[in-house]
Amino acid sequence: MAGRLATAAALALIAAACGGGGSSSSTSPSGGCTPSSNPNTIVIQNNQICPSTLTIAIGGQVTFTNNDSRVHQMDSDPHPEHTDCPALNQVDFLNPGQTRTSGNLTVARRCGFHDHSSPDNANLKGTITIQ
């Protein structure tokens, strides 16, 4: 009986540690990237982005940080027009270690974005909800 209680307690602790909330969320495979502590920042690491979904206030900006080993070109959807949210296109080329911020996102909507250099890579696509 004591063993079952210990197991149940351990599982409850693990579940609590994995839980959480907030406006930013992402699921990253093992070996993925570590989200920024800044709520309006998207990190590129290990050839993927996190979080892959982000919610910001109208008029806000989004910062992209490239912690990967290669250049990424982050632009608004759709590919190749980049017309959904033109303010995201201000990020564009990011060298390894570089951080850039979008323009102000002033219209309530949902914007998709992707790496123009790898437009079909689902790990380098995401959405930003402006509300």
MONOR-V507180 format. One record per residue. PHI is phi as a letter, one per 20 degrees, with the letter a starting at -180 (999 if undefined). PSI is psi as a letter, one per 20 degrees, with the letter a starting at -180 (* if undefined). BURIAL is b if it has 16 or more other ideal C-beta (glycine too) atoms within 10 Angstrom, else e. Layout:
((PHI/PSI/BURIAL) (PHI/PSI/BURIAL))
This chain:
((999/g/e) (f/h/e) (f/g/e) (f/h/e) (f/g/e) (f/g/e) (f/g/e) (f/g/e) (f/g/e) (f/g/e) (f/h/e) (f/g/e) (f/g/e) (f/g/e) (f/g/e) (f/h/e) (f/h/e) (e/i/e) (f/a/e) (p/r/e) (b/b/e) (o/r/e) (e/i/e) (d/p/b) (b/q/e) (a/q/b) (d/p/e) (d/p/b) (f/r/e) (g/p/e) (n/j/e) (f/b/b) (d/r/b) (d/p/e) (f/q/b) (f/q/b) (f/i/e) (f/p/e) (f/i/e) (d/k/b) (d/p/b) (d/p/b) (d/p/b) (d/p/b) (b/q/b) (l/l/b) (l/k/b) (b/r/b) (d/q/b) (b/p/b) (f/r/b) (e/i/b) (c/q/b) (b/q/b) (d/p/b) (c/r/b) (f/q/e) (g/p/e) (n/i/e) (f/r/b) (c/q/e) (c/p/b) (d/p/e) (d/p/b) (d/p/b) (e/n/b) (e/j/b) (e/r/b) (e/j/e) (c/r/e) (f/q/e) (c/q/b) (c/n/b) (e/p/b) (c/r/b) (f/q/b) (f/r/b) (f/r/e) (e/p/b) (e/j/e) (f/h/e) (m/l/b) (d/i/e) (g/g/b) (c/n/b) (g/h/e) (f/h/b) (f/h/b) (f/i/b) (f/i/b) (f/g/b) (l/c/e) (f/p/e) (c/o/b) (f/q/e) (g/p/e) (n/i/e) (e/q/e) (c/p/e) (c/q/b) (d/q/e) (f/r/b) (f/r/e) (f/p/e) (e/o/b) (d/i/e) (d/p/e) (f/o/e) (a/a/e) (d/p/e) (d/p/b) (e/q/e) (b/r/b) (b/r/b) (e/o/b) (g/h/b) (f/i/e) (c/m/b) (f/i/e) (e/j/e) (e/o/e) (f/h/e) (f/i/b) (d/k/b) (c/q/b) (a/a/b) (c/q/e) (c/p/b) (d/p/e) (d/p/b) (b/*/e))
